[in-house]
Structures are given as structure tokens and as C-alpha cells.
Amino acid sequence: MAPLAVLFALSISALASASSTPWPNFKQLDPDGSVFEYVALQSAEEHNSTFAWLLSAVDEKAKSKYRDIDAQWQAGQLFVPCVWSRRMVLVKLSDGGVLVYSPVELLPDVELALRRLGGVRVIVLPNSQHAVHWEAWKHAWPEAHVILPPGIQIPSWANPLIVSPGEAPEPVKEILKDFRIEVIGQTGFPEIVLQHSSRTLLTCDFVYFGSTDKEDLTGRPQVGACTELYATAFVAPGPKEVLLPTYRLHLQEADKTNISRSLRTLLAWHPLKIASAHAGKVSAGGADEAAAILRGTWSWCVASKDFEDTCTECLSELQTICSSALSAEEFKVAPFDWTPDVQLEAFGSTRQKTALMSSDLDVRMSFQQFEVHGQERQLRYLRAVAAVPGRRFRVLKTIAARLPVLRLHFDARLEVDLTMGDSEGSGVDRWVRQLLDEEALGPAPLRFVRLAKAFSKKQGLVDAFGGFLNSTSWICLAVCFLQSERYLPCGDKATRLWPLQLTVGLMVRFFAFVEACNRSRISIRTGLVQRRKSSWSGGLPAHLYVEHPEKEGFNIASCLTEEGWLEILRKCRWARKQLSPKASPDLRKVVAEVFG
């Protein structure tokens, strides 16, 4: 009985953690006291149907193990039945009143407390499974707005406001001005997801776990006395790296595309914590854990075509605003009386096919009639574009570096770096694309390179303007490492290649390789790593020289400073130790910390 008792305690722990507020059994989620959770079990009447559903999903051996739970409940020996635990979120609005997200049964003490706080002004029904109890709330507060996704049938007297995937209607945006809004466009099961200004993300069935560890009992979906049975039926059989029950894995391709778009949007919001309907707890590990939960839940269905389509759409829109911005009178070229014809070219990870889900889009702007040299001249054109970014772009910042950059956000889901100048990057892109040819080598080399990129992004080591390596330099390091291990070809050498398998040991060797590259010159053209004792001028050589494969004497890693390189070495040593077998028994947690 002891293990069952632990599960029962976990399933109702949120009910017992009342805050110091006047709200009954409500737990504060943000520092300002605006966001609260309220966890309630389903009615005990749901025990029989829920237990039968779960039992039908396991084999005979498991059935014999768990039938005792039902027998104890029927005999009146269990405190908690086999029913869902549901989390409702309540938010105090900036202009008064309360928003209710995923309402559960309206109990008298809850109603009384909410009336003392100005009453409920907004009722959000996130999806069809969590729209059961709306009517009692609407009768209690007839003036409250009811907001819901398509497909939920409620009568017209309730004046429902329907929000579909895409741009929310203006009245809804005004009502939800304290929130960001995203509607997940799954066929037959759309869901409204909100992020409060406190960066608390409100989800319903889009997220099922309160941590990245599927073995964490406190974070699993809670089904009362049958939490363990639920895990046996729907969690254990699924992929270890996916934070979803197996019944959420069967999606149409169109749904995968829609979800991948929404996932990019939510990741771009950088939530600090995630509250979901059935998870045992609200995530508490900050922005890194929240991002890892989102990726662990849905990155398996991210469609590369969706990213490519988004980039194509972004380039088209960017072409329009750049051409418009630079057609002003001040940019006319005398004596010809014409303005420059804008040309845009994507480069970097999108051309190399090494883009991550979190990658940005690198775009080079040039003119057909003339080249633009010099920092001030380039800044003049970039600032002109920044002055009129259009409806779909938001200006993040303009960086006045040696090579100036205008950083934009497209549709709140794709970061764009717009530059002018060096056009030699296309040569590197061609070499990387050829060396990582999936048709010839399979997907493993490309996956390894993306994993190396994920490490650099997770640890904050890819920032050309902050003295670290740029993304292309990290890719060259990963490619050169694979060449040194005979997984990729080196120049014109006819070498037999080994089949590549992604293992922890391979990543440990990669980090050691980066450490060994100190004061070295690496080349993806030859696959060689050459230790350098001095520079051409006789002084100390660069900490890392990444040779351009088509431009002799050009160091791709010239942005690297001593402080940046020392931090890279420190992080590589740390990652290597973290991944050693003796460092931690929880490899999944370590991988999340190292790679995100």
C-alpha cells in the first residue's frame, strides 16, 4: 500500500498547497500575485469509466496488477478514485476582474472569493475537452466574455467569441491585452494557448508534463489512484525523448505543420513557466526548462518544409519593405535619377541545410547597380529599412559592428539578421552542403552538426558580436571533427569512411577536439587541423583560425576574442565531464542541460 499512498498524495498535493491569498486552495504562480492555479479532481462518478479505459490499454499481466485498485475503491478503502486531476488558471486582469482559463466545477467558496476580487470578466475554454463547465460560470457572471476555439458548440445567448488559428479578432485582442494569443490548429482539436505578461504560459492539452523528466512522478499527468496505470498504458510505450502520451502521437501531416508553426511562436515568447491541465505540477525551472518542455513535447513533428516555407514567405515580404524603404527621394542616385534595385540572398544555416528549429534567417542585401562599402554607408541603408518595417516585422535592434546588422522578428516566430557586405559566405555554404550530402551519407552527419549547433546555442557560445564564434565556425568545427574521425571525406582523398552513429562518446570526443584546436588552423577543404606557433607577423596566432574553403587567408572566426574562446573551452570541458558515465545517473537530464 505504501507506493499507492505516495501516488495518492502526489495527485492531490496541489490541492493542499493553499497560498496566503483569500482565494481558497489557490496557489500563486508569479511574483506579482496576478496568476494562480487551482487543482481539482474530477467527480468520483468518473472512476468506473476512466478505470475501464486505462485497463483496456494494457496487457493481461498489467491488468492483473492494477485490478486491485478498482477493488479497493469499490470497497471504500481508497481515499482518491481513478479520475483526472485538472488545473484551472485564474489571472487578475490589469484593468480589474479575473480571467478564468480552463474552468472546472464552480464551487461556492471559489465563487465567493472571486466576487470579492471584482468577479470574472473573461472565461476561456481552451479546447473541446475542457469546455464542460462553462455554463455555471456564465450564469454566475452573465457579462463575462466567453472565448473559445472553433468546433465547440455553445448557444448564441452566451455571445461566444471564437478565435481561429492565425490573427485574433480585434475585440478579442483588446479583451486579452494582458496576454499573447496562439491557437494550435490541430484538426478537430484546436486549442487556445495564452501567455500572460508575467511570462506564464497557459496550456491545456498541448503540454502534459511539468518537467523534462518522464520518470518524475510529480510532473507526470495525474489520474488519481491510477497515475501509475496511466503511465504504464500511455507513457512508457512511447519514445523516451517525447513528453506526450502515445495517443497524441497520431497526427496528420497538416497538423504537424500547424503545430510546428505554433511551437516556433511559443518558443519565441520565451516563457518562464508552463501551466497545463493535467501535469502534476507547473514547471519551475525557468525559461530553459520551459523551452525544453515545449521542444520535448512537439519537436518530433517539426516539419522542415514549414521552416523553409516560412523563410520563403519572409524573404518575399522583406523584399517588399526593403524596396519600398529605399525608393525614397533621398536614395536617388544622381544624375541617373533612379533608386537602387534591392537584391536579397539567404545564406548560412538555411542554405547549408543545418538550420535548427530555433535558427534565425540570415539575409544579405545588395544592389544591382553598385556595391556598398563602409560601416556608415551600410548603416544608412539598414536604418532606412528599420524606420518602415511594415506590419509583419518588428525591429529588435540595429548592431553597429564592423559588419552592421539589422535584427528583425517576422510574424513573432522567426528572427531575421539583415546585413550588407561580404558575399563570400556562399562559398562556405556550398562546401558544407556538399560534405553533408544526405543522399550519399545518410542523415547522421547532418544530425551531428545540428547537435553541435544546439550545444553552442544552449550554452550561449554563438555570438559573433559578443566575441564568440559565429554559427558557421561551429559548423566547420563539427565538420572538421567528423573528417578527422573518417566519417566525412577530406578534400580529394579517396578514403574509406566509417558509418556514423550518434553516441554520447562521440560528443565527448567532439568537445575534446574543440579543446585541442587551441591556436590551430582548421580547414574543411582539406580536413586538416594544423597547430600554429605564430602568426604571419611573428606574434601569437589567433586562438582559432577557421579557413575559408574558397578564399585563402580569410579567417571565418576572426570575430573570436580571448574571453570568448576561454569561455568556449570552459563550457566544452564542463560538457565533457557532464556526459561522462560517473557524472550523473540521469543521462536524459544531462543531455537537456548540455544541448537543450
C-alpha positions, 0 to 999 in steps of 0.5 A: 500500500505504501507506493499507492499512498505516495501516488495518492498524495502526489495527485492531490498535493496541489490541492493542499498547497493553499497560498496566503491569498483569500482565494481558497486552495489557490496557489500563486504562480508569479511574483506579482500575485496576478496568476494562480492555479487551482487543482481539482479532481474530477467527480468520483462518478468518473472512476468506473469509466476512466478505470475501464479505459486505462485497463483496456490499454494494457496487457493481461499481466498489467491488468492483473496488477492494477485490478486491485485498485478498482477493488479497493475503491469499490470497497471504500478503502481508497481515499482518491478514485481513478479520475483526472486531476485538472488545473484551472488558471485564474489571472487578475486582469490589469484593468480589474476582474479575473480571467478564468482559463480552463474552468472546472466545477464552480464551487461556492467558496471559489465563487465567493472569493472571486466576487470579492476580487471584482468577479470574472470578466473573461472565461476561456475554454481552451479546447473541446475537452475542457469546455464542460463547465462553462455554463455555471460560470456564465450564469454566475457572471452573465457579462463575462466574455466567453472565448473559445476555439472553433468546433465547440458548440455553445448557444448564441445567448452566451455571445461566444467569441471564437478565435481561429488559428492565425490573427485574433479578432480585434475585440478579442485582442483588446479583451486579452491585452494582458496576454499573447494569443496562439491557437494550435490548429490541430484538426478537430482539436484546436486549442487556445494557448495564452501567455500572460505578461508575467511570462506564464504560459497557459496550456491545456492539452498541448503540454502534459508534463511539468518537467523534462523528466518522464520518470518524475512522478510529480510532473507526470499527468495525474489520474488519481489512484491510477497515475501509475496505470496511466503511465504504464498504458500511455507513457512508457510505450512511447519514445523516451525523448517525447513528453506526450502520451502515445495517443497524441502521437497520431497526427496528420501531416497538416497538423504537424505543420500547424503545430510546428508553426505554433511551437516556433511562436511559443518558443519565441515568447520565451516563457518562464513557466508552463501551466497545463491541465493535467501535469502534476505540477507547473514547471519551475525551472525557468525559461530553459526548462520551459523551452525544453518542455515545449521542444520535448513535447512537439519537436518530433513533428517539426516539419522542415518544409514549414521552416523553409516555407516560412523563410520563403514567405519572409524573404518575399515580404522583406523584399517588399519593405526593403524596396519600398524603404529605399525608393525614397527621394533621398536614395536617388542616385544622381544624375541617373535619377533612379533608386537602387534595385534591392537584391536579397540572398539567404545564406548560412544555416538555411542554405547549408541545410543545418538550420535548427528549429530555433535558427534565425534567417540570415539575409544579405542585401545588395544592389544591382547597380553598385556595391556598398562599402563602409560601416556608415554607408551600410548603416544608412541603408539598414536604418532606412529599412528599420524606420518602415518595417511594415506590419509583419516585422518588428525591429529588435535592434540595429548592431553597429559592428564592423559588419552592421546588422539589422535584427528583425522578428517576422510574424513573432516566430522567426528572427531575421539578421539583415546585413550588407557586405561580404558575399563570400559566405556562399562559398562556405555554404556550398562546401558544407552542403556538399560534405553533408550530402544526405543522399550519399551519407545518410542523415547522421552527419547532418544530425551531428552538426545540428547537435553541435549547433544546439550545444553552442546555442544552449550554452550561449557560445554563438555570438559573433558580436559578443566575441564568440564564434559565429554559427558557421565556425561551429559548423566547420568545427563539427565538420572538421571533427567528423573528417578527422574521425573518417566519417566525412571525406577530406578534400580529394582523398579517396578514403574509406569512411566509417558509418556514423552513429550518434553516441554520447562518446562521440560528443565527448570526443567532439568537445575534446577536439574543440579543446585541442584546436587551441591556436590551430588552423582548421580547414574543411577543404582539406580536413586538416587541423594544423597547430600554429606557433605564430602568426604571419607577423611573428606574434601569437596566432589567433586562438582559432583560425577557421579557413575559408574553403574558397578564399585563402587567408580569410579567417571565418572566426576572426570575430573570436576574442580571448574571453570568448574562446576561454569561455568556449573551452570552459563550457566544452570541458564542463560538457565533457565531464557532464556526459561522462558515465560517473557524472550523473545517473540521469543521462536524459537530464544531462543531455537537456542541460548540455544541448537543450 
